[in-house]
Amino acid sequence: MALAMVEADVDDVPIPFIGHTIRVSGYLRDELLQVVTGAGFEVVKEDSFSYAPAAIDVPPEEQIFLYCRRA
């Protein structure tokens, strides 16, 4: 399984996205790892990248990528 998300401690928060408002939820890295391993997956590889949107009023986002397999 491959999983990608922005690291964020949010639940059902509205954000603007490509001209629409969407609702998002997220986890901080340690919590995400607990959820994934608790669901029976082994994290084979973990990557992260900082992404800075072009808009100056939006802070950079930490993008998390997990590559997993059934434990």
mmCIF file of the N, C-alpha and C atoms, coordinates in Angstrom:
data_MODEL
# 
_entry.id   MODEL 
# 
loop_
_atom_site.group_PDB 
_atom_site.id 
_atom_site.type_symbol 
_atom_site.label_atom_id 
_atom_site.label_alt_id 
_atom_site.label_comp_id 
_atom_site.label_asym_id 
_atom_site.label_entity_id 
_atom_site.label_seq_id 
_atom_site.pdbx_PDB_ins_code 
_atom_site.Cartn_x 
_atom_site.Cartn_y 
_atom_site.Cartn_z 
_atom_site.occupancy 
_atom_site.B_iso_or_equiv 
_atom_site.pdbx_formal_charge 
_atom_site.auth_seq_id 
_atom_site.auth_comp_id 
_atom_site.auth_asym_id 
_atom_site.auth_atom_id 
_atom_site.pdbx_PDB_model_num 
ATOM 1   N N  . MET A 1 1  ? 0.851   -1.156 0.000  1.00 0.00 ? 1  MET A N  1 
ATOM 2   C CA . MET A 1 1  ? 0.000   0.000  0.000  1.00 0.00 ? 1  MET A CA 1 
ATOM 3   C C  . MET A 1 1  ? 0.902   1.225  0.000  1.00 0.00 ? 1  MET A C  1 
ATOM 4   N N  . ALA A 1 2  ? 0.534   2.215  -0.750 1.00 0.00 ? 2  ALA A N  1 
ATOM 5   C CA . ALA A 1 2  ? 1.204   3.511  -0.724 1.00 0.00 ? 2  ALA A CA 1 
ATOM 6   C C  . ALA A 1 2  ? 0.229   4.524  -0.148 1.00 0.00 ? 2  ALA A C  1 
ATOM 7   N N  . LEU A 1 3  ? 0.704   5.326  0.775  1.00 0.00 ? 3  LEU A N  1 
ATOM 8   C CA . LEU A 1 3  ? -0.140  6.319  1.424  1.00 0.00 ? 3  LEU A CA 1 
ATOM 9   C C  . LEU A 1 3  ? 0.581   7.651  1.399  1.00 0.00 ? 3  LEU A C  1 
ATOM 10  N N  . ALA A 1 4  ? -0.111  8.697  1.001  1.00 0.00 ? 4  ALA A N  1 
ATOM 11  C CA . ALA A 1 4  ? 0.469   10.038 0.979  1.00 0.00 ? 4  ALA A CA 1 
ATOM 12  C C  . ALA A 1 4  ? -0.505  11.012 1.606  1.00 0.00 ? 4  ALA A C  1 
ATOM 13  N N  . MET A 1 5  ? 0.013   11.912 2.421  1.00 0.00 ? 5  MET A N  1 
ATOM 14  C CA . MET A 1 5  ? -0.843  12.930 3.022  1.00 0.00 ? 5  MET A CA 1 
ATOM 15  C C  . MET A 1 5  ? 0.004   14.089 3.531  1.00 0.00 ? 5  MET A C  1 
ATOM 16  N N  . VAL A 1 6  ? -0.653  15.206 3.755  1.00 0.00 ? 6  VAL A N  1 
ATOM 17  C CA . VAL A 1 6  ? -0.015  16.348 4.387  1.00 0.00 ? 6  VAL A CA 1 
ATOM 18  C C  . VAL A 1 6  ? -0.066  16.114 5.896  1.00 0.00 ? 6  VAL A C  1 
ATOM 19  N N  . GLU A 1 7  ? 1.062   16.294 6.552  1.00 0.00 ? 7  GLU A N  1 
ATOM 20  C CA . GLU A 1 7  ? 1.095   16.117 8.008  1.00 0.00 ? 7  GLU A CA 1 
ATOM 21  C C  . GLU A 1 7  ? 0.326   17.259 8.662  1.00 0.00 ? 7  GLU A C  1 
ATOM 22  N N  . ALA A 1 8  ? -0.750  16.914 9.381  1.00 0.00 ? 8  ALA A N  1 
ATOM 23  C CA . ALA A 1 8  ? -1.574  17.929 10.037 1.00 0.00 ? 8  ALA A CA 1 
ATOM 24  C C  . ALA A 1 8  ? -2.426  17.280 11.110 1.00 0.00 ? 8  ALA A C  1 
ATOM 25  N N  . ASP A 1 9  ? -2.580  17.964 12.211 1.00 0.00 ? 9  ASP A N  1 
ATOM 26  C CA . ASP A 1 9  ? -3.429  17.486 13.296 1.00 0.00 ? 9  ASP A CA 1 
ATOM 27  C C  . ASP A 1 9  ? -4.788  18.162 13.147 1.00 0.00 ? 9  ASP A C  1 
ATOM 28  N N  . VAL A 1 10 ? -5.596  17.666 12.208 1.00 0.00 ? 10 VAL A N  1 
ATOM 29  C CA . VAL A 1 10 ? -6.900  18.269 11.912 1.00 0.00 ? 10 VAL A CA 1 
ATOM 30  C C  . VAL A 1 10 ? -7.946  17.174 11.722 1.00 0.00 ? 10 VAL A C  1 
ATOM 31  N N  . ASP A 1 11 ? -9.200  17.545 11.939 1.00 0.00 ? 11 ASP A N  1 
ATOM 32  C CA . ASP A 1 11 ? -10.300 16.600 11.730 1.00 0.00 ? 11 ASP A CA 1 
ATOM 33  C C  . ASP A 1 11 ? -11.486 17.352 11.144 1.00 0.00 ? 11 ASP A C  1 
ATOM 34  N N  . ASP A 1 12 ? -11.820 17.034 9.900  1.00 0.00 ? 12 ASP A N  1 
ATOM 35  C CA . ASP A 1 12 ? -12.991 17.586 9.222  1.00 0.00 ? 12 ASP A CA 1 
ATOM 36  C C  . ASP A 1 12 ? -12.932 19.113 9.120  1.00 0.00 ? 12 ASP A C  1 
ATOM 37  N N  . VAL A 1 13 ? -11.788 19.630 8.673  1.00 0.00 ? 13 VAL A N  1 
ATOM 38  C CA . VAL A 1 13 ? -11.568 21.071 8.555  1.00 0.00 ? 13 VAL A CA 1 
ATOM 39  C C  . VAL A 1 13 ? -11.796 21.506 7.105  1.00 0.00 ? 13 VAL A C  1 
ATOM 40  N N  . PRO A 1 14 ? -12.571 22.577 6.878  1.00 0.00 ? 14 PRO A N  1 
ATOM 41  C CA . PRO A 1 14 ? -12.778 23.053 5.510  1.00 0.00 ? 14 PRO A CA 1 
ATOM 42  C C  . PRO A 1 14 ? -11.551 23.831 5.019  1.00 0.00 ? 14 PRO A C  1 
ATOM 43  N N  . ILE A 1 15 ? -11.124 23.538 3.780  1.00 0.00 ? 15 ILE A N  1 
ATOM 44  C CA . ILE A 1 15 ? -10.025 24.280 3.158  1.00 0.00 ? 15 ILE A CA 1 
ATOM 45  C C  . ILE A 1 15 ? -10.375 24.543 1.694  1.00 0.00 ? 15 ILE A C  1 
ATOM 46  N N  . PRO A 1 16 ? -9.840  25.625 1.121  1.00 0.00 ? 16 PRO A N  1 
ATOM 47  C CA . PRO A 1 16 ? -10.040 25.857 -0.313 1.00 0.00 ? 16 PRO A CA 1 
ATOM 48  C C  . PRO A 1 16 ? -9.117  24.945 -1.118 1.00 0.00 ? 16 PRO A C  1 
ATOM 49  N N  . PHE A 1 17 ? -9.651  24.376 -2.198 1.00 0.00 ? 17 PHE A N  1 
ATOM 50  C CA . PHE A 1 17 ? -8.850  23.487 -3.045 1.00 0.00 ? 17 PHE A CA 1 
ATOM 51  C C  . PHE A 1 17 ? -9.364  23.576 -4.473 1.00 0.00 ? 17 PHE A C  1 
ATOM 52  N N  . ILE A 1 18 ? -8.559  24.113 -5.353 1.00 0.00 ? 18 ILE A N  1 
ATOM 53  C CA . ILE A 1 18 ? -8.864  24.244 -6.779 1.00 0.00 ? 18 ILE A CA 1 
ATOM 54  C C  . ILE A 1 18 ? -10.254 24.855 -6.984 1.00 0.00 ? 18 ILE A C  1 
ATOM 55  N N  . GLY A 1 19 ? -10.495 25.962 -6.322 1.00 0.00 ? 19 GLY A N  1 
ATOM 56  C CA . GLY A 1 19 ? -11.740 26.693 -6.522 1.00 0.00 ? 19 GLY A CA 1 
ATOM 57  C C  . GLY A 1 19 ? -12.944 26.152 -5.776 1.00 0.00 ? 19 GLY A C  1 
ATOM 58  N N  . HIS A 1 20 ? -12.756 25.157 -4.935 1.00 0.00 ? 20 HIS A N  1 
ATOM 59  C CA . HIS A 1 20 ? -13.848 24.570 -4.160 1.00 0.00 ? 20 HIS A CA 1 
ATOM 60  C C  . HIS A 1 20 ? -13.417 24.455 -2.700 1.00 0.00 ? 20 HIS A C  1 
ATOM 61  N N  . THR A 1 21 ? -14.389 24.309 -1.837 1.00 0.00 ? 21 THR A N  1 
ATOM 62  C CA . THR A 1 21 ? -14.089 24.044 -0.429 1.00 0.00 ? 21 THR A CA 1 
ATOM 63  C C  . THR A 1 21 ? -14.254 22.549 -0.200 1.00 0.00 ? 21 THR A C  1 
ATOM 64  N N  . ILE A 1 22 ? -13.211 21.936 0.358  1.00 0.00 ? 22 ILE A N  1 
ATOM 65  C CA . ILE A 1 22 ? -13.275 20.517 0.703  1.00 0.00 ? 22 ILE A CA 1 
ATOM 66  C C  . ILE A 1 22 ? -13.013 20.377 2.200  1.00 0.00 ? 22 ILE A C  1 
ATOM 67  N N  . ARG A 1 23 ? -13.368 19.248 2.765  1.00 0.00 ? 23 ARG A N  1 
ATOM 68  C CA . ARG A 1 23 ? -13.141 18.992 4.179  1.00 0.00 ? 23 ARG A CA 1 
ATOM 69  C C  . ARG A 1 23 ? -12.031 17.942 4.299  1.00 0.00 ? 23 ARG A C  1 
ATOM 70  N N  . VAL A 1 24 ? -11.060 18.209 5.163  1.00 0.00 ? 24 VAL A N  1 
ATOM 71  C CA . VAL A 1 24 ? -9.916  17.309 5.292  1.00 0.00 ? 24 VAL A CA 1 
ATOM 72  C C  . VAL A 1 24 ? -9.690  16.890 6.742  1.00 0.00 ? 24 VAL A C  1 
ATOM 73  N N  . SER A 1 25 ? -9.067  15.741 6.886  1.00 0.00 ? 25 SER A N  1 
ATOM 74  C CA . SER A 1 25 ? -8.617  15.244 8.181  1.00 0.00 ? 25 SER A CA 1 
ATOM 75  C C  . SER A 1 25 ? -7.185  14.776 8.004  1.00 0.00 ? 25 SER A C  1 
ATOM 76  N N  . GLY A 1 26 ? -6.404  14.812 9.067  1.00 0.00 ? 26 GLY A N  1 
ATOM 77  C CA . GLY A 1 26 ? -5.022  14.383 8.954  1.00 0.00 ? 26 GLY A CA 1 
ATOM 78  C C  . GLY A 1 26 ? -4.451  13.985 10.300 1.00 0.00 ? 26 GLY A C  1 
ATOM 79  N N  . TYR A 1 27 ? -3.244  13.473 10.243 1.00 0.00 ? 27 TYR A N  1 
ATOM 80  C CA . TYR A 1 27 ? -2.529  13.023 11.432 1.00 0.00 ? 27 TYR A CA 1 
ATOM 81  C C  . TYR A 1 27 ? -1.135  13.637 11.460 1.00 0.00 ? 27 TYR A C  1 
ATOM 82  N N  . LEU A 1 28 ? -0.582  13.748 12.651 1.00 0.00 ? 28 LEU A N  1 
ATOM 83  C CA . LEU A 1 28 ? 0.838   14.030 12.785 1.00 0.00 ? 28 LEU A CA 1 
ATOM 84  C C  . LEU A 1 28 ? 1.576   12.722 12.516 1.00 0.00 ? 28 LEU A C  1 
ATOM 85  N N  . ARG A 1 29 ? 2.834   12.812 12.135 1.00 0.00 ? 29 ARG A N  1 
ATOM 86  C CA . ARG A 1 29 ? 3.602   11.645 11.683 1.00 0.00 ? 29 ARG A CA 1 
ATOM 87  C C  . ARG A 1 29 ? 3.542   10.458 12.652 1.00 0.00 ? 29 ARG A C  1 
ATOM 88  N N  . ASP A 1 30 ? 3.817   10.676 13.931 1.00 0.00 ? 30 ASP A N  1 
ATOM 89  C CA . ASP A 1 30 ? 3.835   9.565  14.894 1.00 0.00 ? 30 ASP A CA 1 
ATOM 90  C C  . ASP A 1 30 ? 2.462   8.903  15.025 1.00 0.00 ? 30 ASP A C  1 
ATOM 91  N N  . GLU A 1 31 ? 1.405   9.727  15.029 1.00 0.00 ? 31 GLU A N  1 
ATOM 92  C CA . GLU A 1 31 ? 0.050   9.163  15.108 1.00 0.00 ? 31 GLU A CA 1 
ATOM 93  C C  . GLU A 1 31 ? -0.287  8.369  13.850 1.00 0.00 ? 31 GLU A C  1 
ATOM 94  N N  . LEU A 1 32 ? 0.114   8.876  12.698 1.00 0.00 ? 32 LEU A N  1 
ATOM 95  C CA . LEU A 1 32 ? -0.145  8.177  11.436 1.00 0.00 ? 32 LEU A CA 1 
ATOM 96  C C  . LEU A 1 32 ? 0.536   6.815  11.433 1.00 0.00 ? 32 LEU A C  1 
ATOM 97  N N  . LEU A 1 33 ? 1.784   6.761  11.888 1.00 0.00 ? 33 LEU A N  1 
ATOM 98  C CA . LEU A 1 33 ? 2.495   5.486  11.953 1.00 0.00 ? 33 LEU A CA 1 
ATOM 99  C C  . LEU A 1 33 ? 1.779   4.504  12.891 1.00 0.00 ? 33 LEU A C  1 
ATOM 100 N N  . GLN A 1 34 ? 1.250   4.995  14.006 1.00 0.00 ? 34 GLN A N  1 
ATOM 101 C CA . GLN A 1 34 ? 0.509   4.133  14.928 1.00 0.00 ? 34 GLN A CA 1 
ATOM 102 C C  . GLN A 1 34 ? -0.763  3.600  14.280 1.00 0.00 ? 34 GLN A C  1 
ATOM 103 N N  . VAL A 1 35 ? -1.472  4.445  13.540 1.00 0.00 ? 35 VAL A N  1 
ATOM 104 C CA . VAL A 1 35 ? -2.714  4.020  12.877 1.00 0.00 ? 35 VAL A CA 1 
ATOM 105 C C  . VAL A 1 35 ? -2.412  2.955  11.829 1.00 0.00 ? 35 VAL A C  1 
ATOM 106 N N  . VAL A 1 36 ? -1.374  3.174  11.025 1.00 0.00 ? 36 VAL A N  1 
ATOM 107 C CA . VAL A 1 36 ? -1.028  2.244  9.949  1.00 0.00 ? 36 VAL A CA 1 
ATOM 108 C C  . VAL A 1 36 ? -0.569  0.900  10.522 1.00 0.00 ? 36 VAL A C  1 
ATOM 109 N N  . THR A 1 37 ? 0.311   0.924  11.507 1.00 0.00 ? 37 THR A N  1 
ATOM 110 C CA . THR A 1 37 ? 0.778   -0.338 12.081 1.00 0.00 ? 37 THR A CA 1 
ATOM 111 C C  . THR A 1 37 ? -0.334  -1.013 12.882 1.00 0.00 ? 37 THR A C  1 
ATOM 112 N N  . GLY A 1 38 ? -1.201  -0.226 13.515 1.00 0.00 ? 38 GLY A N  1 
ATOM 113 C CA . GLY A 1 38 ? -2.333  -0.783 14.245 1.00 0.00 ? 38 GLY A CA 1 
ATOM 114 C C  . GLY A 1 38 ? -3.341  -1.461 13.329 1.00 0.00 ? 38 GLY A C  1 
ATOM 115 N N  . ALA A 1 39 ? -3.344  -1.058 12.055 1.00 0.00 ? 39 ALA A N  1 
ATOM 116 C CA . ALA A 1 39 ? -4.244  -1.670 11.066 1.00 0.00 ? 39 ALA A CA 1 
ATOM 117 C C  . ALA A 1 39 ? -3.618  -2.910 10.433 1.00 0.00 ? 39 ALA A C  1 
ATOM 118 N N  . GLY A 1 40 ? -2.424  -3.300 10.899 1.00 0.00 ? 40 GLY A N  1 
ATOM 119 C CA . GLY A 1 40 ? -1.808  -4.531 10.422 1.00 0.00 ? 40 GLY A CA 1 
ATOM 120 C C  . GLY A 1 40 ? -0.824  -4.360 9.278  1.00 0.00 ? 40 GLY A C  1 
ATOM 121 N N  . PHE A 1 41 ? -0.298  -3.147 9.107  1.00 0.00 ? 41 PHE A N  1 
ATOM 122 C CA . PHE A 1 41 ? 0.687   -2.914 8.055  1.00 0.00 ? 41 PHE A CA 1 
ATOM 123 C C  . PHE A 1 41 ? 2.070   -2.687 8.644  1.00 0.00 ? 41 PHE A C  1 
ATOM 124 N N  . GLU A 1 42 ? 3.061   -3.071 7.892  1.00 0.00 ? 42 GLU A N  1 
ATOM 125 C CA . GLU A 1 42 ? 4.458   -2.787 8.221  1.00 0.00 ? 42 GLU A CA 1 
ATOM 126 C C  . GLU A 1 42 ? 4.912   -1.675 7.293  1.00 0.00 ? 42 GLU A C  1 
ATOM 127 N N  . VAL A 1 43 ? 5.520   -0.629 7.852  1.00 0.00 ? 43 VAL A N  1 
ATOM 128 C CA . VAL A 1 43 ? 6.032   0.465  7.031  1.00 0.00 ? 43 VAL A CA 1 
ATOM 129 C C  . VAL A 1 43 ? 7.394   0.034  6.489  1.00 0.00 ? 43 VAL A C  1 
ATOM 130 N N  . VAL A 1 44 ? 7.474   -0.132 5.165  1.00 0.00 ? 44 VAL A N  1 
ATOM 131 C CA . VAL A 1 44 ? 8.693   -0.583 4.499  1.00 0.00 ? 44 VAL A CA 1 
ATOM 132 C C  . VAL A 1 44 ? 9.623   0.601  4.229  1.00 0.00 ? 44 VAL A C  1 
ATOM 133 N N  . LYS A 1 45 ? 9.030   1.736  3.879  1.00 0.00 ? 45 LYS A N  1 
ATOM 134 C CA . LYS A 1 45 ? 9.818   2.935  3.573  1.00 0.00 ? 45 LYS A CA 1 
ATOM 135 C C  . LYS A 1 45 ? 8.984   4.156  3.912  1.00 0.00 ? 45 LYS A C  1 
ATOM 136 N N  . GLU A 1 46 ? 9.667   5.189  4.382  1.00 0.00 ? 46 GLU A N  1 
ATOM 137 C CA . GLU A 1 46 ? 9.001   6.448  4.721  1.00 0.00 ? 46 GLU A CA 1 
ATOM 138 C C  . GLU A 1 46 ? 9.795   7.590  4.114  1.00 0.00 ? 46 GLU A C  1 
ATOM 139 N N  . ASP A 1 47 ? 9.090   8.480  3.410  1.00 0.00 ? 47 ASP A N  1 
ATOM 140 C CA . ASP A 1 47 ? 9.709   9.678  2.844  1.00 0.00 ? 47 ASP A CA 1 
ATOM 141 C C  . ASP A 1 47 ? 8.890   10.882 3.268  1.00 0.00 ? 47 ASP A C  1 
ATOM 142 N N  . SER A 1 48 ? 9.499   12.041 3.233  1.00 0.00 ? 48 SER A N  1 
ATOM 143 C CA . SER A 1 48 ? 8.752   13.273 3.454  1.00 0.00 ? 48 SER A CA 1 
ATOM 144 C C  . SER A 1 48 ? 9.441   14.400 2.702  1.00 0.00 ? 48 SER A C  1 
ATOM 145 N N  . PHE A 1 49 ? 8.641   15.345 2.289  1.00 0.00 ? 49 PHE A N  1 
ATOM 146 C CA . PHE A 1 49 ? 9.135   16.498 1.550  1.00 0.00 ? 49 PHE A CA 1 
ATOM 147 C C  . PHE A 1 49 ? 8.386   17.727 2.021  1.00 0.00 ? 49 PHE A C  1 
ATOM 148 N N  . SER A 1 50 ? 9.081   18.848 2.087  1.00 0.00 ? 50 SER A N  1 
ATOM 149 C CA . SER A 1 50 ? 8.438   20.106 2.410  1.00 0.00 ? 50 SER A CA 1 
ATOM 150 C C  . SER A 1 50 ? 8.024   20.767 1.106  1.00 0.00 ? 50 SER A C  1 
ATOM 151 N N  . TYR A 1 51 ? 6.763   21.192 1.045  1.00 0.00 ? 51 TYR A N  1 
ATOM 152 C CA . TYR A 1 51 ? 6.229   21.836 -0.153 1.00 0.00 ? 51 TYR A CA 1 
ATOM 153 C C  . TYR A 1 51 ? 5.753   23.223 0.231  1.00 0.00 ? 51 TYR A C  1 
ATOM 154 N N  . ALA A 1 52 ? 6.240   24.229 -0.472 1.00 0.00 ? 52 ALA A N  1 
ATOM 155 C CA . ALA A 1 52 ? 5.821   25.601 -0.223 1.00 0.00 ? 52 ALA A CA 1 
ATOM 156 C C  . ALA A 1 52 ? 4.930   26.058 -1.381 1.00 0.00 ? 52 ALA A C  1 
ATOM 157 N N  . PRO A 1 53 ? 3.627   26.244 -1.135 1.00 0.00 ? 53 PRO A N  1 
ATOM 158 C CA . PRO A 1 53 ? 2.730   26.714 -2.186 1.00 0.00 ? 53 PRO A CA 1 
ATOM 159 C C  . PRO A 1 53 ? 3.171   28.079 -2.712 1.00 0.00 ? 53 PRO A C  1 
ATOM 160 N N  . ALA A 1 54 ? 2.748   28.399 -3.913 1.00 0.00 ? 54 ALA A N  1 
ATOM 161 C CA . ALA A 1 54 ? 3.127   29.671 -4.544 1.00 0.00 ? 54 ALA A CA 1 
ATOM 162 C C  . ALA A 1 54 ? 2.546   30.869 -3.793 1.00 0.00 ? 54 ALA A C  1 
ATOM 163 N N  . ALA A 1 55 ? 1.409   30.690 -3.148 1.00 0.00 ? 55 ALA A N  1 
ATOM 164 C CA . ALA A 1 55 ? 0.779   31.783 -2.410 1.00 0.00 ? 55 ALA A CA 1 
ATOM 165 C C  . ALA A 1 55 ? 1.610   32.122 -1.171 1.00 0.00 ? 55 ALA A C  1 
ATOM 166 N N  . ILE A 1 56 ? 1.849   33.387 -0.961 1.00 0.00 ? 56 ILE A N  1 
ATOM 167 C CA . ILE A 1 56 ? 2.695   33.791 0.169  1.00 0.00 ? 56 ILE A CA 1 
ATOM 168 C C  . ILE A 1 56 ? 1.954   33.740 1.500  1.00 0.00 ? 56 ILE A C  1 
ATOM 169 N N  . ASP A 1 57 ? 0.629   33.681 1.480  1.00 0.00 ? 57 ASP A N  1 
ATOM 170 C CA . ASP A 1 57 ? -0.137  33.655 2.724  1.00 0.00 ? 57 ASP A CA 1 
ATOM 171 C C  . ASP A 1 57 ? -0.423  32.236 3.223  1.00 0.00 ? 57 ASP A C  1 
ATOM 172 N N  . VAL A 1 58 ? 0.178   31.239 2.571  1.00 0.00 ? 58 VAL A N  1 
ATOM 173 C CA . VAL A 1 58 ? -0.015  29.840 2.949  1.00 0.00 ? 58 VAL A CA 1 
ATOM 174 C C  . VAL A 1 58 ? 1.325   29.274 3.420  1.00 0.00 ? 58 VAL A C  1 
ATOM 175 N N  . PRO A 1 59 ? 1.378   28.704 4.630  1.00 0.00 ? 59 PRO A N  1 
ATOM 176 C CA . PRO A 1 59 ? 2.648   28.165 5.125  1.00 0.00 ? 59 PRO A CA 1 
ATOM 177 C C  . PRO A 1 59 ? 3.041   26.884 4.382  1.00 0.00 ? 59 PRO A C  1 
ATOM 178 N N  . PRO A 1 60 ? 4.331   26.538 4.393  1.00 0.00 ? 60 PRO A N  1 
ATOM 179 C CA . PRO A 1 60 ? 4.775   25.284 3.772  1.00 0.00 ? 60 PRO A CA 1 
ATOM 180 C C  . PRO A 1 60 ? 4.086   24.076 4.416  1.00 0.00 ? 60 PRO A C  1 
ATOM 181 N N  . GLU A 1 61 ? 3.936   23.013 3.634  1.00 0.00 ? 61 GLU A N  1 
ATOM 182 C CA . GLU A 1 61 ? 3.310   21.782 4.108  1.00 0.00 ? 61 GLU A CA 1 
ATOM 183 C C  . GLU A 1 61 ? 4.351   20.673 4.111  1.00 0.00 ? 61 GLU A C  1 
ATOM 184 N N  . GLU A 1 62 ? 4.285   19.809 5.110  1.00 0.00 ? 62 GLU A N  1 
ATOM 185 C CA . GLU A 1 62 ? 5.136   18.614 5.132  1.00 0.00 ? 62 GLU A CA 1 
ATOM 186 C C  . GLU A 1 62 ? 4.330   17.470 4.531  1.00 0.00 ? 62 GLU A C  1 
ATOM 187 N N  . GLN A 1 63 ? 4.783   16.952 3.414  1.00 0.00 ? 63 GLN A N  1 
ATOM 188 C CA . GLN A 1 63 ? 4.118   15.854 2.726  1.00 0.00 ? 63 GLN A CA 1 
ATOM 189 C C  . GLN A 1 63 ? 4.757   14.550 3.202  1.00 0.00 ? 63 GLN A C  1 
ATOM 190 N N  . ILE A 1 64 ? 3.930   13.596 3.649  1.00 0.00 ? 64 ILE A N  1 
ATOM 191 C CA . ILE A 1 64 ? 4.416   12.303 4.140  1.00 0.00 ? 64 ILE A CA 1 
ATOM 192 C C  . ILE A 1 64 ? 4.030   11.213 3.141  1.00 0.00 ? 64 ILE A C  1 
ATOM 193 N N  . PHE A 1 65 ? 4.961   10.335 2.856  1.00 0.00 ? 65 PHE A N  1 
ATOM 194 C CA . PHE A 1 65 ? 4.728   9.205  1.951  1.00 0.00 ? 65 PHE A CA 1 
ATOM 195 C C  . PHE A 1 65 ? 5.142   7.925  2.677  1.00 0.00 ? 65 PHE A C  1 
ATOM 196 N N  . LEU A 1 66 ? 4.211   6.998  2.827  1.00 0.00 ? 66 LEU A N  1 
ATOM 197 C CA . LEU A 1 66 ? 4.496   5.723  3.462  1.00 0.00 ? 66 LEU A CA 1 
ATOM 198 C C  . LEU A 1 66 ? 4.301   4.611  2.443  1.00 0.00 ? 66 LEU A C  1 
ATOM 199 N N  . TYR A 1 67 ? 5.244   3.711  2.404  1.00 0.00 ? 67 TYR A N  1 
ATOM 200 C CA . TYR A 1 67 ? 5.151   2.524  1.552  1.00 0.00 ? 67 TYR A CA 1 
ATOM 201 C C  . TYR A 1 67 ? 5.054   1.335  2.500  1.00 0.00 ? 67 TYR A C  1 
ATOM 202 N N  . CYS A 1 68 ? 3.939   0.612  2.419  1.00 0.00 ? 68 CYS A N  1 
ATOM 203 C CA . CYS A 1 68 ? 3.632   -0.401 3.427  1.00 0.00 ? 68 CYS A CA 1 
ATOM 204 C C  . CYS A 1 68 ? 3.286   -1.745 2.795  1.00 0.00 ? 68 CYS A C  1 
ATOM 205 N N  . ARG A 1 69 ? 3.298   -2.762 3.634  1.00 0.00 ? 69 ARG A N  1 
ATOM 206 C CA . ARG A 1 69 ? 2.809   -4.087 3.239  1.00 0.00 ? 69 ARG A CA 1 
ATOM 207 C C  . ARG A 1 69 ? 2.147   -4.719 4.447  1.00 0.00 ? 69 ARG A C  1 
ATOM 208 N N  . ARG A 1 70 ? 1.288   -5.682 4.181  1.00 0.00 ? 70 ARG A N  1 
ATOM 209 C CA . ARG A 1 70 ? 0.602   -6.396 5.271  1.00 0.00 ? 70 ARG A CA 1 
ATOM 210 C C  . ARG A 1 70 ? 1.636   -7.066 6.160  1.00 0.00 ? 70 ARG A C  1 
ATOM 211 N N  . ALA A 1 71 ? 1.491   -6.891 7.438  1.00 0.00 ? 71 ALA A N  1 
ATOM 212 C CA . ALA A 1 71 ? 2.435   -7.493 8.378  1.00 0.00 ? 71 ALA A CA 1 
ATOM 213 C C  . ALA A 1 71 ? 2.123   -8.964 8.557  1.00 0.00 ? 71 ALA A C  1 
# 
